[in-house]
Amino acid sequence: MNRLRIKIHMVGLVALSLLAACTRGEEELLPVDGETRFSVVTNVPAGTDVSGADVIRNATVFFVAPSSGRFIKKVDAVVLPGGSGVRVHTVIPAAYAGQTVCAYFVVNASALSDPLDMEPESVFDVSRFDGLFTRDSLNGDSTHFVMSAKVSFRAGGTDMPGGDIKFDRTFAKVYIAAADGMSPERQRELSVVSVEIVNGRTGGYLFREGIFPERSVSVLLPVNETIDQMNIHKPVCYLYPDDGGPDGTHLIVKLRNDPDGRVVAKRVLLCSRKNTAYKLTIAEIPGEDGGYAIQVSDWEADILLPDTGQGVLPSPLPDEGIDLLNAADVFYYYNQLRDTLEKKLYRSMFDKANNFTETLRPGERLIVELTGDLRGRFTKEEFLRVSRSLLNDMAIMFNTGIITSYRLDPAGQVISYRMDLIAMRPTFDMRTELVISAAGKLLDRVPSGLSEFEKVKTVHDLFLRSVSYGGMTSSFGGNIIGGLVTGKVVCEGYARTLQYLLQRTGIQAIFVGGDALFSNGSTVPHAWNIVRVDGKYYAIDATWNDGISGSDFVGYNYFLKSDATMSRDHLINMVLPAPECPEDYPLPNF
């Protein structure tokens, strides 16, 4: 059989041997009706260590006819015992006989950047597979990146794909950051001109621009960014693992002192390992020729590769600022529920969402049976109103998706419900721990003894000075991971994070969904908050109050405003009613 090399669109995790063949002669390849049987079994070659990030969790195969741009079908592959490979068997319809068919393997993707939801025979742009990645990068003990490969064959033909098809391994990340003590002003003056990779002993390199499939003596990656632009939020490059030794990967980092234009080059030896984040710490050395030093270290704080520090949190979660029995006043919709039984249902759903122990397959929903006096006591509409109240109140429930009624008794009363869990137990605990820790550090800077107005303004200002608009393609841009951990959010992330922070300080805060209205009459989906200050409700749009990225400027044009003021360019669109904001707060001069 011929040996094939598959182009990796994002990240490969482990070398696989893929055998795609039809057995017992041509009559099975070419049945009388023209259908094509496609049978694939992948196995890890003998001697490969399949553990940790190399374990296959799930796999889906998408079949596409690129010449006609038609999507044929999607098939879920069967994962072999121990996650060492996958098996898929399917039939390509006779209508595609004679056409080239591409089978795209997508492995370990819990939440894809492109959901790839398609109906058979629909027109499909195959470029959607280019750059495909998983949006769920904070995924605990699961693998970190999508493993993808493409197999092409002619439907109805005898030349089916065969041989060893190889996926490359997971890469390492390289970040650049300033040493402790380098002032923010200096970080804005010092630029990274480029990073050059030389003498690598790996089979290839993966950079932000794409993949270099062959070993290169030298590959130059232009950067041209200041140090403060590069800190923690994005890697400067990615590297495949190498085998160490004196001929490992050398990085030549060129730095420019923007005030005087001087450029210096520093060489770094890096023996990269898979699933490792490396930090290149830039330090200034006064009086030394060259003026700078670069120290290489593993970056355990790399939130995008959380291989370490995953421990399981005790239950209930510590210091999350949620006490539904003794401090429930900060949760607006909880207090709008009709009776104690509805509040008990609300609390039970919250408890289950935080303390589940079930292990589910990717994409599987958690089925919860109502028990005791909650079983058969709510109509579908009543149940949905309580579940919506919970999700609107609780920004901390960013790991939980939709909660819907599932089964009704003969009288039409709910006896069980479905809960979408975006993250499994280890991932849930790790993410929540990150959020609680980050929120605690920010709130530690809020002085004690403040009035409610002073508390709202202080939290609002601290938050906006720690975050910037972004994360449009990230699954975290719309929740409190983006607001508190990655520092990049869209409007929903602004509103959810401010809601959570204010609730933790004892301020009632409400998430509001709707549309932003522009002067030409067009609208776009938008989100903001309503908060209670001294017994009255006011609107805050943290997104539109935020200044330029990297700036400490905070605006107040949309801070503690009335419905009349907000209605000029904000339209509320909520299933649950929001409280009225009758007047602007009399703001002092800041």
Summary of the structure (lengths in Angstrom):
residues: 590
radius of gyration: 27.2
end to end distance: 74.8
largest distance: 85.3
contacts: 1848
relative contact order: 0.08
helix: 22%
strand: 31%
